[in-house]
Amino acid sequence: MSRPASLFALLAAVIVALIVIQGSFFIVDPTEQALVLRFGEPVRDVIGAPGLYAKWPLVDSVIPVDKRILDLDAPKQEVLVSDNQRLEVDAFIRYRIADPLKFYQSVGTIQGANDQLDGMLNSAVRRILGEASVSDIVRDKREALMSEIRDQLKAATERYGLDVVDVRIRRANLPPENSEAVYRRMQTERQQRAATFRAQGSQQSQQIKAEADRKVTVTIAQAQQEAEQIRGQGDAERNRIFAESYGKDPDFFAFYRSMQAYETALKAGDSRLVLSPKSDFFRFFATPTPPPAPEPKPAPPAASQPTQ
């Protein structure tokens, strides 16, 4: 064999060896899982850990499958809800590939999975939201409705090797031609509720004020009653003391009462009294001490009766 032919054969052998060596190993990315097939049939379990792996060259084929959470934004669609209102619903779905073999055998690619999920999501949204009202979708049962859609899709996509993680309704809006009428109706309802709340508040306010006025009246009446009782007890005690004082010293009591009378009658001002100086009212001005009480006259002797 000539030298050039030998060099060519050696080069060819090296190239074939490199191809064989390159085809004998494969790398699994951290974001992927690998499915190893031999003539279309799996020969080992799904490889989920990243790293370098060996395979039979030219016989085994490696199918990389994404193991991250994937998303699909469904196009906006119009839904007729239970109260004959039309809503424009914009939803999205989050899923992951749970069984790479089923995924590969059923849909094959992520685009194929998206096509299947798109139709299933639109059908589930129409079916579930069609049985709900506008208030349920917008406010009252939004979370429960999204959970119901997710559960139905989760059960329906198991045969494709998919696991639905979440379904969300991004927007649920009325068509432009209906929005203005619905907003006016909502505004009227809110105004009616506000008027009801104000009327209830005014009624409660009047009740509270009436109860407070009643308590004030009762409290004042009770206080006045107790005051009159205390005042009467004080007057009785004062009279008792005066009576005891008069019994102990009538002269001092007469003097004390006269001083009180002077203080009351002779106040500063324009009052004028026209009294005789010999009036009994001024007796303490003439004589500091009251005149002695007249001695009792002796009783006349009893008439003698004739003796028999």
Phi and psi restraints in degrees (value plus and minus 20) as a CYANA .aco file:
   2 SER   PHI     -93.1   -53.1
   2 SER   PSI     142.2   182.2
   3 ARG   PHI     -84.3   -44.3
   3 ARG   PSI     -63.9   -23.9
   4 PRO   PHI     -81.1   -41.1
   4 PRO   PSI     -58.0   -18.0
   5 ALA   PHI     -86.6   -46.6
   5 ALA   PSI     -58.0   -18.0
   6 SER   PHI     -83.5   -43.5
   6 SER   PSI     -62.0   -22.0
   7 LEU   PHI     -83.8   -43.8
   7 LEU   PSI     -59.1   -19.1
   8 PHE   PHI     -86.2   -46.2
   8 PHE   PSI     -60.8   -20.8
   9 ALA   PHI     -86.6   -46.6
   9 ALA   PSI     -59.1   -19.1
  10 LEU   PHI     -84.4   -44.4
  10 LEU   PSI     -62.5   -22.5
  11 LEU   PHI     -83.8   -43.8
  11 LEU   PSI     -61.1   -21.1
  12 ALA   PHI     -84.3   -44.3
  12 ALA   PSI     -60.5   -20.5
  13 ALA   PHI     -84.9   -44.9
  13 ALA   PSI     -59.4   -19.4
  14 VAL   PHI     -84.0   -44.0
  14 VAL   PSI     -62.2   -22.2
  15 ILE   PHI     -83.3   -43.3
  15 ILE   PSI     -63.7   -23.7
  16 VAL   PHI     -83.3   -43.3
  16 VAL   PSI     -59.9   -19.9
  17 ALA   PHI     -83.2   -43.2
  17 ALA   PSI     -61.7   -21.7
  18 LEU   PHI     -84.1   -44.1
  18 LEU   PSI     -60.1   -20.1
  19 ILE   PHI     -84.6   -44.6
  19 ILE   PSI     -60.6   -20.6
  20 VAL   PHI     -86.2   -46.2
  20 VAL   PSI     -64.1   -24.1
  21 ILE   PHI     -83.7   -43.7
  21 ILE   PSI     -62.9   -22.9
  22 GLN   PHI     -84.6   -44.6
  22 GLN   PSI     -56.9   -16.9
  23 GLY   PHI     -98.2   -58.2
  23 GLY   PSI     -27.3    12.7
  24 SER   PHI    -110.5   -70.5
  24 SER   PSI     -28.1    11.9
  25 PHE   PHI    -152.2  -112.2
  25 PHE   PSI     132.6   172.6
  26 PHE   PHI    -168.7  -128.7
  26 PHE   PSI     136.3   176.3
  27 ILE   PHI    -134.1   -94.1
  27 ILE   PSI     113.5   153.5
  28 VAL   PHI    -120.3   -80.3
  28 VAL   PSI     100.8   140.8
  29 ASP   PHI     -94.0   -54.0
  29 ASP   PSI     130.2   170.2
  30 PRO   PHI     -79.9   -39.9
  30 PRO   PSI     -44.1    -4.1
  31 THR   PHI    -113.0   -73.0
  31 THR   PSI     -15.2    24.8
  32 GLU   PHI    -148.7  -108.7
  32 GLU   PSI     147.0   187.0
  33 GLN   PHI    -149.1  -109.1
  33 GLN   PSI     128.8   168.8
  34 ALA   PHI    -133.5   -93.5
  34 ALA   PSI     119.7   159.7
  35 LEU   PHI    -136.3   -96.3
  35 LEU   PSI      95.4   135.4
  36 VAL   PHI    -116.7   -76.7
  36 VAL   PSI     101.3   141.3
  37 LEU   PHI    -138.0   -98.0
  37 LEU   PSI     127.5   167.5
  38 ARG   PHI    -148.4  -108.4
  38 ARG   PSI      89.3   129.3
  39 PHE   PHI      37.5    77.5
  39 PHE   PSI      19.3    59.3
  40 GLY   PHI      65.4   105.4
  40 GLY   PSI     -24.0    16.0
  41 GLU   PHI    -133.2   -93.2
  41 GLU   PSI     119.4   159.4
  42 PRO   PHI     -87.2   -47.2
  42 PRO   PSI     118.4   158.4
  43 VAL   PHI    -132.1   -92.1
  43 VAL   PSI     -27.6    12.4
  44 ARG   PHI    -175.3  -135.3
  44 ARG   PSI     151.6   191.6
  45 ASP   PHI     -87.6   -47.6
  45 ASP   PSI     141.4   181.4
  46 VAL   PHI     -82.9   -42.9
  46 VAL   PSI     113.3   153.3
  47 ILE   PHI    -113.4   -73.4
  47 ILE   PSI      95.9   135.9
  48 GLY   PHI    -128.1   -88.1
  48 GLY   PSI     -40.9    -0.9
  49 ALA   PHI    -104.6   -64.6
  49 ALA   PSI     117.2   157.2
  50 PRO   PHI     -89.9   -49.9
  50 PRO   PSI     132.6   172.6
  51 GLY   PHI     130.8   170.8
  51 GLY   PSI    -191.2  -151.2
  52 LEU   PHI    -121.8   -81.8
  52 LEU   PSI     110.7   150.7
  53 TYR   PHI    -151.6  -111.6
  53 TYR   PSI     137.4   177.4
  54 ALA   PHI    -125.9   -85.9
  54 ALA   PSI     134.2   174.2
  55 LYS   PHI    -172.4  -132.4
  55 LYS   PSI     148.0   188.0
  56 TRP   PHI     -97.2   -57.2
  56 TRP   PSI     104.4   144.4
  57 PRO   PHI     -89.7   -49.7
  57 PRO   PSI     128.2   168.2
  58 LEU   PHI      42.3    82.3
  58 LEU   PSI     -19.8    20.2
  59 VAL   PHI    -137.6   -97.6
  59 VAL   PSI     -68.1   -28.1
  60 ASP   PHI    -110.9   -70.9
  60 ASP   PSI     123.1   163.1
  61 SER   PHI    -141.4  -101.4
  61 SER   PSI     124.8   164.8
  62 VAL   PHI    -131.1   -91.1
  62 VAL   PSI     105.3   145.3
  63 ILE   PHI    -127.7   -87.7
  63 ILE   PSI      88.7   128.7
  64 PRO   PHI     -96.3   -56.3
  64 PRO   PSI     117.1   157.1
  65 VAL   PHI    -148.0  -108.0
  65 VAL   PSI     108.3   148.3
  66 ASP   PHI     -86.8   -46.8
  66 ASP   PSI     112.8   152.8
  67 LYS   PHI    -130.1   -90.1
  67 LYS   PSI     -10.2    29.8
  68 ARG   PHI    -102.1   -62.1
  68 ARG   PSI     147.9   187.9
  69 ILE   PHI     -97.8   -57.8
  69 ILE   PSI     103.9   143.9
  70 LEU   PHI    -122.0   -82.0
  70 LEU   PSI     138.2   178.2
  71 ASP   PHI    -149.2  -109.2
  71 ASP   PSI     131.7   171.7
  72 LEU   PHI    -160.2  -120.2
  72 LEU   PSI      99.8   139.8
  73 ASP   PHI    -115.3   -75.3
  73 ASP   PSI      94.7   134.7
  74 ALA   PHI     -97.9   -57.9
  74 ALA   PSI     126.7   166.7
  75 PRO   PHI     -87.3   -47.3
  75 PRO   PSI     134.4   174.4
  76 LYS   PHI     -83.7   -43.7
  76 LYS   PSI     118.0   158.0
  77 GLN   PHI    -157.2  -117.2
  77 GLN   PSI     134.8   174.8
  78 GLU   PHI    -117.5   -77.5
  78 GLU   PSI     109.3   149.3
  79 VAL   PHI    -141.0  -101.0
  79 VAL   PSI     115.6   155.6
  80 LEU   PHI    -115.0   -75.0
  80 LEU   PSI      94.6   134.6
  81 VAL   PHI    -109.9   -69.9
  81 VAL   PSI    -199.7  -159.7
  82 SER   PHI     -85.6   -45.6
  82 SER   PSI     -51.3   -11.3
  83 ASP   PHI    -113.3   -73.3
  83 ASP   PSI       9.8    49.8
  84 ASN   PHI      40.2    80.2
  84 ASN   PSI      10.5    50.5
  85 GLN   PHI    -124.9   -84.9
  85 GLN   PSI     127.6   167.6
  86 ARG   PHI    -123.8   -83.8
  86 ARG   PSI     113.6   153.6
  87 LEU   PHI    -144.5  -104.5
  87 LEU   PSI     122.3   162.3
  88 GLU   PHI    -115.9   -75.9
  88 GLU   PSI      92.2   132.2
  89 VAL   PHI    -127.9   -87.9
  89 VAL   PSI     111.6   151.6
  90 ASP   PHI    -140.4  -100.4
  90 ASP   PSI      93.7   133.7
  91 ALA   PHI    -146.0  -106.0
  91 ALA   PSI     143.4   183.4
  92 PHE   PHI    -163.6  -123.6
  92 PHE   PSI     142.0   182.0
  93 ILE   PHI    -153.4  -113.4
  93 ILE   PSI     124.4   164.4
  94 ARG   PHI    -139.5   -99.5
  94 ARG   PSI     110.1   150.1
  95 TYR   PHI    -167.7  -127.7
  95 TYR   PSI     148.5   188.5
  96 ARG   PHI    -160.8  -120.8
  96 ARG   PSI     142.6   182.6
  97 ILE   PHI    -108.9   -68.9
  97 ILE   PSI      88.0   128.0
  98 ALA   PHI    -107.9   -67.9
  98 ALA   PSI     -54.6   -14.6
  99 ASP   PHI    -146.0  -106.0
  99 ASP   PSI      77.8   117.8
 100 PRO   PHI     -79.5   -39.5
 100 PRO   PSI     -54.7   -14.7
 101 LEU   PHI     -87.4   -47.4
 101 LEU   PSI     -68.0   -28.0
 102 LYS   PHI     -80.7   -40.7
 102 LYS   PSI     -61.5   -21.5
 103 PHE   PHI     -78.7   -38.7
 103 PHE   PSI     -66.5   -26.5
 104 TYR   PHI     -87.2   -47.2
 104 TYR   PSI     -59.9   -19.9
 105 GLN   PHI     -96.8   -56.8
 105 GLN   PSI     -45.6    -5.6
 106 SER   PHI    -115.6   -75.6
 106 SER   PSI     -73.8   -33.8
 107 VAL   PHI    -133.4   -93.4
 107 VAL   PSI     -46.7    -6.7
 108 GLY   PHI      64.2   104.2
 108 GLY   PSI     -68.7   -28.7
 109 THR   PHI    -153.3  -113.3
 109 THR   PSI     147.8   187.8
 110 ILE   PHI     -85.8   -45.8
 110 ILE   PSI     -55.1   -15.1
 111 GLN   PHI     -84.5   -44.5
 111 GLN   PSI     -58.6   -18.6
 112 GLY   PHI     -84.6   -44.6
 112 GLY   PSI     -58.8   -18.8
 113 ALA   PHI     -85.1   -45.1
 113 ALA   PSI     -60.4   -20.4
 114 ASN   PHI     -83.6   -43.6
 114 ASN   PSI     -58.5   -18.5
 115 ASP   PHI     -83.7   -43.7
 115 ASP   PSI     -62.7   -22.7
 116 GLN   PHI     -85.6   -45.6
 116 GLN   PSI     -65.1   -25.1
 117 LEU   PHI     -86.7   -46.7
 117 LEU   PSI     -53.3   -13.3
 118 ASP   PHI     -81.5   -41.5
 118 ASP   PSI     -69.6   -29.6
 119 GLY   PHI     -85.6   -45.6
 119 GLY   PSI     -60.1   -20.1
 120 MET   PHI     -86.6   -46.6
 120 MET   PSI     -59.8   -19.8
 121 LEU   PHI     -85.3   -45.3
 121 LEU   PSI     -64.4   -24.4
 122 ASN   PHI     -82.1   -42.1
 122 ASN   PSI     -61.7   -21.7
 123 SER   PHI     -84.9   -44.9
 123 SER   PSI     -63.6   -23.6
 124 ALA   PHI     -86.2   -46.2
 124 ALA   PSI     -59.0   -19.0
 125 VAL   PHI     -83.7   -43.7
 125 VAL   PSI     -64.3   -24.3
 126 ARG   PHI     -85.4   -45.4
 126 ARG   PSI     -60.7   -20.7
 127 ARG   PHI     -90.8   -50.8
 127 ARG   PSI     -64.0   -24.0
 128 ILE   PHI    -100.2   -60.2
 128 ILE   PSI     -64.9   -24.9
 129 LEU   PHI     -91.1   -51.1
 129 LEU   PSI     -42.3    -2.3
 130 GLY   PHI     -87.9   -47.9
 130 GLY   PSI     -39.6     0.4
 131 GLU   PHI    -116.3   -76.3
 131 GLU   PSI     -18.6    21.4
 132 ALA   PHI    -130.4   -90.4
 132 ALA   PSI     143.4   183.4
 133 SER   PHI    -115.0   -75.0
 133 SER   PSI     151.4   191.4
 134 VAL   PHI     -83.5   -43.5
 134 VAL   PSI     -63.3   -23.3
 135 SER   PHI     -84.5   -44.5
 135 SER   PSI     -55.0   -15.0
 136 ASP   PHI     -84.7   -44.7
 136 ASP   PSI     -62.4   -22.4
 137 ILE   PHI     -91.7   -51.7
 137 ILE   PSI     -61.1   -21.1
 138 VAL   PHI    -100.8   -60.8
 138 VAL   PSI     -57.1   -17.1
 139 ARG   PHI    -153.5  -113.5
 139 ARG   PSI     -73.1   -33.1
 140 ASP   PHI     -97.2   -57.2
 140 ASP   PSI     -67.9   -27.9
 141 LYS   PHI    -144.7  -104.7
 141 LYS   PSI      10.3    50.3
 142 ARG   PHI     -82.0   -42.0
 142 ARG   PSI     -66.9   -26.9
 143 GLU   PHI     -84.1   -44.1
 143 GLU   PSI     -62.2   -22.2
 144 ALA   PHI     -85.1   -45.1
 144 ALA   PSI     -58.6   -18.6
 145 LEU   PHI     -85.9   -45.9
 145 LEU   PSI     -61.2   -21.2
 146 MET   PHI     -85.1   -45.1
 146 MET   PSI     -57.9   -17.9
 147 SER   PHI     -85.1   -45.1
 147 SER   PSI     -58.3   -18.3
 148 GLU   PHI     -86.1   -46.1
 148 GLU   PSI     -62.2   -22.2
 149 ILE   PHI     -81.8   -41.8
 149 ILE   PSI     -63.5   -23.5
 150 ARG   PHI     -81.8   -41.8
 150 ARG   PSI     -62.6   -22.6
 151 ASP   PHI     -84.8   -44.8
 151 ASP   PSI     -59.8   -19.8
 152 GLN   PHI     -86.5   -46.5
 152 GLN   PSI     -63.0   -23.0
 153 LEU   PHI     -87.2   -47.2
 153 LEU   PSI     -55.0   -15.0
 154 LYS   PHI     -82.5   -42.5
 154 LYS   PSI     -61.8   -21.8
 155 ALA   PHI     -92.2   -52.2
 155 ALA   PSI     -54.1   -14.1
 156 ALA   PHI     -97.8   -57.8
 156 ALA   PSI     -42.9    -2.9
 157 THR   PHI    -118.3   -78.3
 157 THR   PSI     -17.6    22.4
 158 GLU   PHI     -83.3   -43.3
 158 GLU   PSI     -52.8   -12.8
 159 ARG   PHI     -90.4   -50.4
 159 ARG   PSI     -34.1     5.9
 160 TYR   PHI    -116.4   -76.4
 160 TYR   PSI     -18.9    21.1
 161 GLY   PHI      55.9    95.9
 161 GLY   PSI       1.9    41.9
 162 LEU   PHI    -127.5   -87.5
 162 LEU   PSI     130.4   170.4
 163 ASP   PHI    -144.9  -104.9
 163 ASP   PSI      91.5   131.5
 164 VAL   PHI     -97.9   -57.9
 164 VAL   PSI      99.2   139.2
 165 VAL   PHI    -107.2   -67.2
 165 VAL   PSI     -62.4   -22.4
 166 ASP   PHI    -179.6  -139.6
 166 ASP   PSI     129.6   169.6
 167 VAL   PHI    -151.3  -111.3
 167 VAL   PSI     111.5   151.5
 168 ARG   PHI    -152.9  -112.9
 168 ARG   PSI     122.1   162.1
 169 ILE   PHI    -114.4   -74.4
 169 ILE   PSI      88.5   128.5
 170 ARG   PHI     -92.0   -52.0
 170 ARG   PSI     -66.7   -26.7
 171 ARG   PHI    -163.2  -123.2
 171 ARG   PSI     125.2   165.2
 172 ALA   PHI    -157.1  -117.1
 172 ALA   PSI      75.6   115.6
 173 ASN   PHI    -135.5   -95.5
 173 ASN   PSI     132.1   172.1
 174 LEU   PHI     -94.8   -54.8
 174 LEU   PSI     131.2   171.2
 175 PRO   PHI     -80.4   -40.4
 175 PRO   PSI     131.2   171.2
 176 PRO   PHI     -75.2   -35.2
 176 PRO   PSI     -54.8   -14.8
 177 GLU   PHI     -92.3   -52.3
 177 GLU   PSI     -39.8     0.2
 178 ASN   PHI    -121.5   -81.5
 178 ASN   PSI     -34.4     5.6
 179 SER   PHI     -82.8   -42.8
 179 SER   PSI     -64.3   -24.3
 180 GLU   PHI     -83.9   -43.9
 180 GLU   PSI     -63.0   -23.0
 181 ALA   PHI     -85.8   -45.8
 181 ALA   PSI     -61.2   -21.2
 182 VAL   PHI     -87.6   -47.6
 182 VAL   PSI     -58.4   -18.4
 183 TYR   PHI     -84.0   -44.0
 183 TYR   PSI     -59.4   -19.4
 184 ARG   PHI     -85.5   -45.5
 184 ARG   PSI     -60.9   -20.9
 185 ARG   PHI     -84.9   -44.9
 185 ARG   PSI     -61.8   -21.8
 186 MET   PHI     -83.3   -43.3
 186 MET   PSI     -59.8   -19.8
 187 GLN   PHI     -83.6   -43.6
 187 GLN   PSI     -61.9   -21.9
 188 THR   PHI     -83.1   -43.1
 188 THR   PSI     -62.8   -22.8
 189 GLU   PHI     -81.9   -41.9
 189 GLU   PSI     -62.8   -22.8
 190 ARG   PHI     -84.8   -44.8
 190 ARG   PSI     -58.7   -18.7
 191 GLN   PHI     -85.7   -45.7
 191 GLN   PSI     -59.8   -19.8
 192 GLN   PHI     -83.6   -43.6
 192 GLN   PSI     -62.8   -22.8
 193 ARG   PHI     -84.5   -44.5
 193 ARG   PSI     -59.4   -19.4
 194 ALA   PHI     -84.0   -44.0
 194 ALA   PSI     -61.2   -21.2
 195 ALA   PHI     -84.4   -44.4
 195 ALA   PSI     -58.7   -18.7
 196 THR   PHI     -83.5   -43.5
 196 THR   PSI     -64.3   -24.3
 197 PHE   PHI     -83.0   -43.0
 197 PHE   PSI     -60.6   -20.6
 198 ARG   PHI     -84.7   -44.7
 198 ARG   PSI     -61.7   -21.7
 199 ALA   PHI     -83.9   -43.9
 199 ALA   PSI     -62.4   -22.4
 200 GLN   PHI     -84.2   -44.2
 200 GLN   PSI     -60.4   -20.4
 201 GLY   PHI     -84.5   -44.5
 201 GLY   PSI     -61.0   -21.0
 202 SER   PHI     -84.0   -44.0
 202 SER   PSI     -60.1   -20.1
 203 GLN   PHI     -84.1   -44.1
 203 GLN   PSI     -65.0   -25.0
 204 GLN   PHI     -83.8   -43.8
 204 GLN   PSI     -56.8   -16.8
 205 SER   PHI     -83.3   -43.3
 205 SER   PSI     -63.9   -23.9
 206 GLN   PHI     -83.9   -43.9
 206 GLN   PSI     -59.1   -19.1
 207 GLN   PHI     -84.3   -44.3
 207 GLN   PSI     -62.5   -22.5
 208 ILE   PHI     -85.5   -45.5
 208 ILE   PSI     -62.6   -22.6
 209 LYS   PHI     -84.2   -44.2
 209 LYS   PSI     -62.7   -22.7
 210 ALA   PHI     -83.1   -43.1
 210 ALA   PSI     -62.0   -22.0
 211 GLU   PHI     -85.1   -45.1
 211 GLU   PSI     -59.8   -19.8
 212 ALA   PHI     -85.3   -45.3
 212 ALA   PSI     -62.8   -22.8
 213 ASP   PHI     -82.1   -42.1
 213 ASP   PSI     -60.4   -20.4
 214 ARG   PHI     -82.6   -42.6
 214 ARG   PSI     -64.3   -24.3
 215 LYS   PHI     -83.7   -43.7
 215 LYS   PSI     -58.7   -18.7
 216 VAL   PHI     -82.8   -42.8
 216 VAL   PSI     -65.2   -25.2
 217 THR   PHI     -82.3   -42.3
 217 THR   PSI     -64.9   -24.9
 218 VAL   PHI     -83.8   -43.8
 218 VAL   PSI     -62.0   -22.0
 219 THR   PHI     -84.2   -44.2
 219 THR   PSI     -63.4   -23.4
 220 ILE   PHI     -84.8   -44.8
 220 ILE   PSI     -62.4   -22.4
 221 ALA   PHI     -82.8   -42.8
 221 ALA   PSI     -63.9   -23.9
 222 GLN   PHI     -83.2   -43.2
 222 GLN   PSI     -60.6   -20.6
 223 ALA   PHI     -84.3   -44.3
 223 ALA   PSI     -62.7   -22.7
 224 GLN   PHI     -83.7   -43.7
 224 GLN   PSI     -60.7   -20.7
 225 GLN   PHI     -81.5   -41.5
 225 GLN   PSI     -66.2   -26.2
 226 GLU   PHI     -83.8   -43.8
 226 GLU   PSI     -56.6   -16.6
 227 ALA   PHI     -84.8   -44.8
 227 ALA   PSI     -63.0   -23.0
 228 GLU   PHI     -83.8   -43.8
 228 GLU   PSI     -59.2   -19.2
 229 GLN   PHI     -83.9   -43.9
 229 GLN   PSI     -64.7   -24.7
 230 ILE   PHI     -84.9   -44.9
 230 ILE   PSI     -60.4   -20.4
 231 ARG   PHI     -85.0   -45.0
 231 ARG   PSI     -61.6   -21.6
 232 GLY   PHI     -83.5   -43.5
 232 GLY   PSI     -61.4   -21.4
 233 GLN   PHI     -82.6   -42.6
 233 GLN   PSI     -58.5   -18.5
 234 GLY   PHI     -85.7   -45.7
 234 GLY   PSI     -63.4   -23.4
 235 ASP   PHI     -82.1   -42.1
 235 ASP   PSI     -61.2   -21.2
 236 ALA   PHI     -83.6   -43.6
 236 ALA   PSI     -61.3   -21.3
 237 GLU   PHI     -86.1   -46.1
 237 GLU   PSI     -58.7   -18.7
 238 ARG   PHI     -83.7   -43.7
 238 ARG   PSI     -65.5   -25.5
 239 ASN   PHI     -83.0   -43.0
 239 ASN   PSI     -58.1   -18.1
 240 ARG   PHI     -82.4   -42.4
 240 ARG   PSI     -62.7   -22.7
 241 ILE   PHI     -84.6   -44.6
 241 ILE   PSI     -62.9   -22.9
 242 PHE   PHI     -80.7   -40.7
 242 PHE   PSI     -62.0   -22.0
 243 ALA   PHI     -84.0   -44.0
 243 ALA   PSI     -62.6   -22.6
 244 GLU   PHI     -84.0   -44.0
 244 GLU   PSI     -60.9   -20.9
 245 SER   PHI     -83.6   -43.6
 245 SER   PSI     -62.9   -22.9
 246 TYR   PHI     -84.4   -44.4
 246 TYR   PSI     -57.0   -17.0
 247 GLY   PHI     -89.2   -49.2
 247 GLY   PSI     -53.8   -13.8
 248 LYS   PHI     -97.4   -57.4
 248 LYS   PSI     -62.2   -22.2
 249 ASP   PHI    -166.3  -126.3
 249 ASP   PSI      68.6   108.6
 250 PRO   PHI     -83.4   -43.4
 250 PRO   PSI     -53.2   -13.2
 251 ASP   PHI     -86.6   -46.6
 251 ASP   PSI     -67.6   -27.6
 252 PHE   PHI     -83.1   -43.1
 252 PHE   PSI     -57.5   -17.5
 253 PHE   PHI     -85.2   -45.2
 253 PHE   PSI     -61.6   -21.6
 254 ALA   PHI     -83.7   -43.7
 254 ALA   PSI     -60.0   -20.0
 255 PHE   PHI     -84.3   -44.3
 255 PHE   PSI     -63.1   -23.1
 256 TYR   PHI     -84.5   -44.5
 256 TYR   PSI     -63.4   -23.4
 257 ARG   PHI     -87.1   -47.1
 257 ARG   PSI     -53.8   -13.8
 258 SER   PHI     -86.9   -46.9
 258 SER   PSI     -59.2   -19.2
 259 MET   PHI     -83.0   -43.0
 259 MET   PSI     -60.1   -20.1
 260 GLN   PHI     -84.7   -44.7
 260 GLN   PSI     -58.8   -18.8
 261 ALA   PHI     -84.8   -44.8
 261 ALA   PSI     -61.5   -21.5
 262 TYR   PHI     -80.3   -40.3
 262 TYR   PSI     -64.7   -24.7
 263 GLU   PHI     -83.1   -43.1
 263 GLU   PSI     -56.4   -16.4
 264 THR   PHI     -97.0   -57.0
 264 THR   PSI     -59.2   -19.2
 265 ALA   PHI    -104.2   -64.2
 265 ALA   PSI     -54.0   -14.0
 266 LEU   PHI    -121.5   -81.5
 266 LEU   PSI      30.0    70.0
 267 LYS   PHI     -99.9   -59.9
 267 LYS   PSI     136.6   176.6
 268 ALA   PHI     -88.0   -48.0
 268 ALA   PSI     121.0   161.0
 269 GLY   PHI     128.4   168.4
 269 GLY   PSI    -177.0  -137.0
 270 ASP   PHI    -117.3   -77.3
 270 ASP   PSI      -9.3    30.7
 271 SER   PHI     -90.5   -50.5
 271 SER   PSI     121.1   161.1
 272 ARG   PHI    -152.7  -112.7
 272 ARG   PSI     118.9   158.9
 273 LEU   PHI    -141.6  -101.6
 273 LEU   PSI     114.3   154.3
 274 VAL   PHI    -134.7   -94.7
 274 VAL   PSI      79.8   119.8
 275 LEU   PHI    -153.1  -113.1
 275 LEU   PSI     133.7   173.7
 276 SER   PHI     -95.6   -55.6
 276 SER   PSI     117.6   157.6
 277 PRO   PHI     -80.5   -40.5
 277 PRO   PSI     -42.6    -2.6
 278 LYS   PHI    -109.3   -69.3
 278 LYS   PSI     -10.6    29.4
 279 SER   PHI     -85.5   -45.5
 279 SER   PSI     129.1   169.1
 280 ASP   PHI     -84.9   -44.9
 280 ASP   PSI     -36.2     3.8
 281 PHE   PHI     -87.0   -47.0
 281 PHE   PSI     -50.6   -10.6
 282 PHE   PHI    -122.9   -82.9
 282 PHE   PSI       4.0    44.0
 283 ARG   PHI     -85.3   -45.3
 283 ARG   PSI     -50.9   -10.9
 284 PHE   PHI     -98.6   -58.6
 284 PHE   PSI     -32.9     7.1
 285 PHE   PHI     -96.1   -56.1
 285 PHE   PSI     -50.5   -10.5
 286 ALA   PHI    -108.3   -68.3
 286 ALA   PSI     -64.5   -24.5
 287 THR   PHI    -146.8  -106.8
 287 THR   PSI      97.6   137.6
 288 PRO   PHI     -80.7   -40.7
 288 PRO   PSI     -50.1   -10.1
 289 THR   PHI    -133.7   -93.7
 289 THR   PSI     127.3   167.3
 290 PRO   PHI     -87.6   -47.6
 290 PRO   PSI     129.3   169.3
 291 PRO   PHI     -82.7   -42.7
 291 PRO   PSI     127.1   167.1
 292 PRO   PHI     -85.7   -45.7
 292 PRO   PSI     126.4   166.4
 293 ALA   PHI     -86.3   -46.3
 293 ALA   PSI     118.7   158.7
 294 PRO   PHI     -81.3   -41.3
 294 PRO   PSI     122.1   162.1
 295 GLU   PHI     -92.5   -52.5
 295 GLU   PSI     122.1   162.1
 296 PRO   PHI     -87.0   -47.0
 296 PRO   PSI     118.8   158.8
 297 LYS   PHI     -91.9   -51.9
 297 LYS   PSI     121.9   161.9
 298 PRO   PHI     -89.1   -49.1
 298 PRO   PSI     122.6   162.6
 299 ALA   PHI     -90.5   -50.5
 299 ALA   PSI     120.7   160.7
 300 PRO   PHI     -83.7   -43.7
 300 PRO   PSI     127.9   167.9
 301 PRO   PHI     -87.2   -47.2
 301 PRO   PSI     127.1   167.1
 302 ALA   PHI     -93.4   -53.4
 302 ALA   PSI     124.2   164.2
 303 ALA   PHI     -89.5   -49.5
 303 ALA   PSI     120.4   160.4
 304 SER   PHI     -99.4   -59.4
 304 SER   PSI     120.8   160.8
 305 GLN   PHI    -113.2   -73.2
 305 GLN   PSI     126.7   166.7
 306 PRO   PHI     -89.0   -49.0
 306 PRO   PSI     123.0   163.0
 307 THR   PHI    -107.3   -67.3
 307 THR   PSI     131.4   171.4
